[in-house]
Amino acid sequence: MIIEFLGAAHEVTGSCHYVEVGDKKFLVDCGMEQGPDIYENQEIPVQASSIDYVFVTHAHIDHSGLLPLLYAHGFRGQIYATEATCELCNIMLKDSAHIQTFEAEWKNRKAKRAGRPEVTPLYTVEDAAGVLEQFVPVHYHETIKVCDEITVRFVDAGHLLGSSSIEVWLTEGNEKRKMVFSGDIGQGNRPLIKEPEYLKEADYVLIESTYGDRLHEAPIDFAKALAQIMRSTFQAGGNLVIPAFSVGRTQEMLYFIRRIKEEGMLSDLEDFEVYMDSPLAVEATAVFHDNVSECFSQEAKRLIAEGKNPIRFPGLKMAVTSEESKMINFDMKPKVIISASGMCEAGRIRHHLKHNLWRPESTILFVGYQVPGTLGFNLLNGAKEVKLFGETVHVEARIENLPGISGHADKNKLLDWMGGFEKAPKKVFVVHGEDAVCDSFADAIHEKYGYEAYAPYSGDRFDLLTGACLEQGSRQVKQKKTPSSKASSNVFARLLAAGERLMRVIRDCEGMANKDLAKFADQINALSDKWSR
């Protein structure tokens, strides 16, 4: 039994953990890195086609976003996730593939004019569609025997619709071990989703540490705080621009704005309009409506029972097409604009920032975690000017933050979650946090509970039978690469993976009729003749 840490090790994003038990190999999460990539990450130590399963904690791209790339490299195993996570991945991975393709086309237009080599997208829409066929939806608390070596159970992590902590029971001969992967743990007291569930026993625990060094401010009435910001912005004649993740945070903001309207908090400005400018957010909001019974909080269910839609209200407008998005900024009437991405790194939010950052009457309101190095982080920390679409934009708008609106548990809540274990785990691995935070939170766990806690680096490899570290990964800081080199190496890796898959298909053909074998050989030779140099 082996675990190797690949992504989100001394980094916040790119969650990916590799496990071997007997002859089975699986991943927990396969996420994309977002924001700065600090360390050189270890590649998956086997071919993608050799991986039997993936277990996905939730749909956010930093936990699921490289699944299409895994498929492109030959993975054809099963992907287990909650029903809501499957539905959200169905729209998010397709959206991510469209973004990859669009950005590659945009870069290639510039590269062609400059005489530079073309780049290729990280993966395609076809890759996303292919990997989505591999998903297996499961219910919370359903114990699933995946194979003789692996049994899993998903419980609610309270972070996002469908988010999970995953219990994994491993069997190798007469040896048994239990692992718990926390996923992203919610802070609790969310307006739509349930509280995070605590677990009681495990031999090994992997726990996130996004906010492992800080405390959220005391809970406030977010609707009232939001109403105050809206009032001052509208009275100044500006727009309130909210960068928000399309899944989760956008729906929560709609919940708070519904309350503002329903309770008359802005009775003198009650006709204000709210634009949800994200096709992905529109689709995700529909998924929320489809998962009321299993995922919604009691308060949200109560509203629905009373005939109230918790995230709909008069004045809510959906911008789906690019033309609808552009028209938002031609209307000078003060309004709320909710758009993705939440860290301002891509998507339509950058257009809205371009139109509003230079306006002192407008407000940019951050309502989620900002990874250091992202545009959102820089704005929140006092940047006076930024680059958008090749232009320098001076920051004159008011920059606000609503502290406490976080989908992640803070230090105390994370420690409380660890306190749910009735017996000390053999080892606790701290992942999914900033470089120094992983280490400091591991120290906090040891100080409070006496558990052996360690923050692994990418490539660190442990024996789960003995708990011993078999190999240390690299501590090397990542060197920047040109976009073209990354894209080219990715395409060649896909070609190698395709060749290795072909060899496995050939070996599986042993025993077939000679006529069929001869036909297959002729096809391979014809393909080789076409491409040989």
Residue pairs with C-beta under 8 A, 6 or more apart in sequence:
1 19
1 20
1 21
1 170
1 172
1 175
1 177
1 463
1 464
1 465
2 19
2 20
2 461
2 462
2 463
2 464
2 470
3 17
3 18
3 19
3 20
3 179
3 204
3 461
3 462
3 464
4 17
4 18
4 19
4 42
4 45
4 459
4 460
4 461
4 462
5 17
5 18
5 42
5 429
5 431
5 456
5 457
5 458
5 459
5 460
5 461
5 473
6 16
6 17
6 18
6 41
6 42
6 43
6 44
6 458
6 459
7 13
7 14
7 15
7 16
7 17
7 29
7 31
7 33
7 41
7 458
8 14
8 15
8 16
8 29
8 31
8 62
8 208
8 431
8 432
9 39
9 41
9 431
9 438
9 455
9 456
9 457
9 458
9 460
9 473
10 38
10 39
10 433
10 434
10 435
10 438
10 455
10 456
10 457
10 458
11 33
11 37
11 38
11 39
11 432
11 433
11 434
11 435
12 35
12 62
12 210
12 371
12 432
12 433
12 434
13 31
13 32
13 33
13 34
13 35
13 62
13 371
13 432
14 31
14 32
14 33
14 34
14 37
14 41
14 62
14 66
15 28
15 29
15 31
15 57
15 62
15 63
15 431
15 432
16 27
16 28
16 29
16 30
16 31
16 44
16 66
17 27
17 28
17 29
17 181
17 206
17 431
18 25
18 26
18 27
18 44
18 45
19 25
19 26
19 27
19 28
19 168
19 170
19 179
19 464
21 149
21 150
21 170
21 171
21 172
21 464
22 148
22 149
22 171
22 172
22 173
24 52
24 53
24 147
24 149
24 150
25 46
25 50
25 51
25 52
26 51
26 52
26 53
26 54
26 55
26 77
26 150
27 44
27 51
27 53
27 54
27 55
27 70
28 54
28 55
28 56
28 57
28 166
28 168
28 181
28 206
29 54
29 55
29 56
29 57
29 63
29 64
29 181
29 183
30 54
30 56
30 63
30 64
30 65
30 66
30 67
30 70
31 60
31 61
31 62
31 63
31 64
31 65
31 66
32 61
32 62
32 65
32 66
32 96
33 41
33 62
34 61
34 62
34 343
34 345
34 371
34 374
35 343
35 345
35 371
35 372
35 373
35 374
35 377
36 371
36 372
36 373
36 374
37 478
38 435
38 477
38 478
39 457
39 458
39 474
39 475
39 476
39 477
39 478
40 458
40 474
40 476
40 477
40 478
40 479
41 458
41 459
41 478
42 458
42 459
42 473
42 474
44 51
44 70
47 73
47 74
47 497
47 500
48 70
48 71
48 73
48 74
48 75
48 497
49 73
49 74
49 75
49 76
49 497
49 500
49 501
49 504
51 70
51 75
51 77
52 77
52 78
52 147
53 77
53 78
53 79
53 80
53 146
53 150
54 67
54 70
54 75
54 77
54 78
54 79
54 80
55 79
55 80
55 81
55 152
55 166
55 168
55 181
56 63
56 64
56 67
56 79
56 80
56 81
56 85
56 89
57 63
57 85
57 157
57 163
57 164
57 165
57 166
57 181
57 183
57 184
58 64
58 81
58 85
58 88
58 157
58 159
58 160
58 162
58 163
58 164
58 183
58 184
59 81
59 84
59 85
59 88
59 89
59 92
59 160
59 162
59 163
59 247
60 92
60 160
60 184
60 245
60 247
60 248
61 92
61 96
63 183
63 184
64 85
64 89
64 92
64 93
65 92
65 93
65 96
67 79
67 89
67 93
67 131
68 93
68 96
68 97
68 123
68 124
68 127
68 128
68 130
68 131
69 122
69 123
69 127
69 490
70 131
71 123
71 127
71 130
71 131
71 134
72 123
72 124
72 127
72 494
72 497
73 493
73 494
73 497
74 497
74 498
74 500
74 501
75 131
75 134
76 134
77 134
78 134
78 136
78 146
79 131
79 134
79 135
79 136
80 135
80 136
80 138
80 144
80 146
80 152
80 154
81 89
81 135
81 136
81 137
81 138
81 154
81 162
81 164
82 137
82 138
82 139
82 140
82 154
82 162
82 163
82 164
82 294
83 137
83 138
83 139
83 162
83 291
83 294
84 161
84 162
84 287
84 290
84 291
84 294
84 295
85 162
85 163
85 164
86 135
86 136
86 137
86 162
87 162
87 287
87 290
87 291
88 160
88 161
88 162
88 247
88 284
88 287
89 132
89 135
90 132
90 135
91 280
91 283
91 284
91 287
92 246
92 247
92 280
92 284
93 128
93 131
93 132
94 125
94 128
94 129
94 132
95 279
95 280
96 128
97 121
97 123
97 124
97 125
97 127
97 128
98 125
99 346
99 347
100 121
100 122
100 123
100 124
101 121
101 124
101 125
103 121
103 346
104 119
104 120
104 121
104 487
107 119
107 483
108 118
108 119
110 116
111 117
111 118
111 119
111 484
112 118
116 484
117 484
117 488
118 484
119 483
119 484
119 487
119 488
120 487
120 488
120 490
120 491
121 487
122 487
122 490
138 144
138 154
139 154
139 294
140 154
140 155
140 156
140 164
140 294
141 153
141 154
141 155
142 153
142 154
143 151
143 152
143 153
144 151
144 152
144 153
145 151
146 152
148 171
149 170
149 171
149 172
150 168
150 169
150 170
150 171
151 168
151 169
151 171
152 166
152 167
152 168
152 169
153 166
153 167
154 164
154 165
154 166
154 167
155 164
155 165
155 166
155 167
155 197
155 199
156 163
156 164
156 165
156 193
156 194
156 195
156 196
156 197
156 295
157 163
157 164
157 165
157 182
157 183
157 184
157 185
157 186
157 196
157 197
158 185
158 186
158 187
158 188
158 190
158 193
158 194
158 195
158 196
158 197
159 183
159 184
159 185
159 186
159 193
159 196
159 248
159 407
159 408
160 184
160 186
160 193
160 247
160 248
160 407
161 192
161 193
161 247
161 248
161 251
161 287
161 288
161 291
161 295
162 291
162 295
163 183
163 184
163 186
163 193
164 183
165 180
165 181
165 182
165 183
165 185
165 196
165 197
165 199
166 180
166 181
166 183
167 178
167 179
167 180
167 199
167 202
168 178
168 179
168 180
168 181
169 176
169 177
169 178
170 176
170 177
170 178
170 179
170 464
172 465
175 465
177 203
177 204
177 464
177 465
178 201
178 202
178 203
178 204
179 202
179 203
179 204
179 205
179 206
179 464
180 199
180 202
180 204
180 205
180 206
181 206
182 205
182 206
182 207
182 208
182 417
183 208
184 208
184 210
184 407
184 408
184 432
185 196
185 207
185 208
185 408
185 409
185 413
185 414
185 417
186 193
186 195
186 196
186 407
186 408
186 409
187 216
187 406
187 407
187 408
187 409
187 410
187 413
188 195
188 196
188 409
188 413
189 195
189 219
190 252
190 297
190 407
191 252
191 255
191 256
191 297
191 299
191 300
191 310
192 251
192 252
192 255
192 288
192 296
192 297
192 300
192 310
192 311
193 295
193 296
193 297
193 300
194 295
194 296
194 297
195 297
196 409
196 417
198 417
198 420
199 420
199 421
200 420
200 421
200 422
201 421
201 422
201 423
202 421
202 425
203 425
203 426
203 464
204 425
204 426
204 427
204 428
204 429
204 464
204 467
205 418
205 421
205 425
205 427
205 428
205 429
206 428
206 429
206 431
207 414
207 417
207 418
207 428
207 429
207 430
207 431
207 445
208 408
208 414
208 431
208 432
208 433
209 414
209 430
209 431
209 432
209 433
209 437
209 438
209 441
209 442
209 455
210 369
210 408
210 432
210 433
210 437
211 369
211 406
211 408
211 409
211 410
211 411
211 414
212 411
212 414
212 430
212 433
212 437
212 438
212 440
212 441
212 444
213 411
213 433
213 434
213 436
213 437
213 440
213 441
214 410
214 411
215 410
215 411
215 412
216 403
216 404
216 406
216 410
217 403
217 404
218 404
219 404
220 404
222 256
222 402
222 404
222 405
223 256
223 257
223 259
223 260
223 263
223 265
224 265
225 402
226 253
226 256
226 257
226 260
226 365
226 402
227 260
227 265
227 266
229 240
229 363
229 365
229 400
229 402
230 240
230 260
230 266
230 269
230 272
230 336
231 266
231 269
232 363
233 239
233 240
233 334
233 361
233 362
233 363
233 398
234 240
234 266
234 269
234 272
234 334
236 360
236 361
237 334
237 361
238 334
238 356
238 359
238 360
238 361
238 362
238 363
238 397
239 334
239 335
239 336
239 337
239 352
239 356
239 359
239 362
239 363
240 334
240 335
240 336
240 337
240 362
240 363
240 365
241 337
241 339
241 349
241 352
241 353
241 356
241 362
241 363
241 364
241 365
241 397
242 253
242 336
242 337
242 338
242 339
242 364
242 365
242 366
242 367
243 339
243 340
243 341
243 342
243 343
243 344
243 349
243 353
243 364
243 366
243 367
243 368
243 376
244 250
244 253
244 281
244 338
244 339
244 340
244 342
244 367
244 368
245 340
245 341
245 342
245 368
246 278
246 280
246 281
246 284
246 340
246 341
247 280
247 281
247 284
248 407
249 342
249 367
249 368
249 405
249 407
250 276
250 278
250 281
250 284
250 285
250 338
250 340
251 281
251 284
251 285
251 288
251 311
252 367
252 405
253 338
253 367
254 274
254 276
254 285
254 311
254 312
254 313
254 316
254 338
255 300
255 310
255 311
257 274
257 313
257 316
257 336
258 309
258 310
258 311
258 312
258 313
259 265
260 266
261 270
261 313
261 314
261 315
262 313
264 270
266 272
271 315
272 315
272 334
272 335
272 336
273 315
273 316
273 317
273 333
273 335
273 336
274 313
274 315
274 316
274 317
274 335
274 336
274 338
275 317
275 318
275 319
275 328
275 335
275 336
275 337
275 338
275 339
276 282
276 285
276 316
276 317
276 318
276 319
276 338
276 339
277 319
277 324
277 325
277 328
277 337
277 338
277 339
277 348
277 352
278 319
278 338
278 339
278 340
278 347
278 348
279 320
280 340
281 338
281 340
282 318
282 320
285 311
288 311
292 300
292 301
292 304
296 304
300 310
303 309
303 310
304 310
318 324
319 325
319 327
319 328
319 348
325 348
325 351
326 351
328 335
328 337
328 352
329 351
329 352
329 355
329 356
337 352
337 356
339 347
339 348
339 349
339 352
340 347
340 348
340 349
341 347
341 349
342 367
342 368
342 376
343 368
343 370
343 371
343 374
343 375
343 376
343 377
344 350
344 353
344 374
344 375
344 376
344 379
345 374
345 375
345 376
350 375
350 388
350 389
353 364
353 375
353 386
353 388
353 393
354 388
354 389
354 391
354 393
356 362
356 364
356 397
357 364
357 379
357 386
357 388
357 393
357 394
357 395
357 396
357 397
358 393
358 394
358 395
358 396
358 397
359 396
359 397
360 396
360 397
360 398
361 397
362 397
362 398
363 397
363 398
363 399
363 400
364 379
364 397
364 398
364 399
364 400
365 400
365 401
365 402
366 376
366 379
366 380
366 399
366 400
366 401
366 402
367 401
367 402
367 405
368 405
368 406
368 407
369 406
369 407
369 408
370 376
370 377
370 380
371 377
372 434
375 386
378 386
379 386
379 395
379 399
380 399
380 401
382 399
383 395
384 394
384 395
385 392
385 393
385 394
385 395
386 392
386 393
386 395
387 393
409 417
411 441
411 444
414 441
415 444
415 445
415 448
418 428
418 445
418 448
418 449
418 451
419 448
419 449
424 449
424 450
424 451
425 451
426 452
426 467
427 451
427 452
427 453
427 454
427 462
427 467
428 442
428 445
428 451
428 452
428 453
428 454
429 453
429 454
429 455
429 456
430 438
430 439
430 441
430 442
430 445
430 453
430 454
430 455
430 456
431 438
431 455
431 456
433 441
433 455
438 455
439 455
441 453
441 455
442 453
442 454
442 455
443 453
445 451
445 453
446 452
446 453
456 462
456 473
457 472
457 473
457 474
457 475
458 473
458 474
459 471
459 472
459 473
459 474
460 469
460 471
460 472
460 473
461 469
461 470
461 471
461 473
462 468
462 469
462 470
463 469
463 470
502 524
506 520
506 524
509 516
509 517
509 520
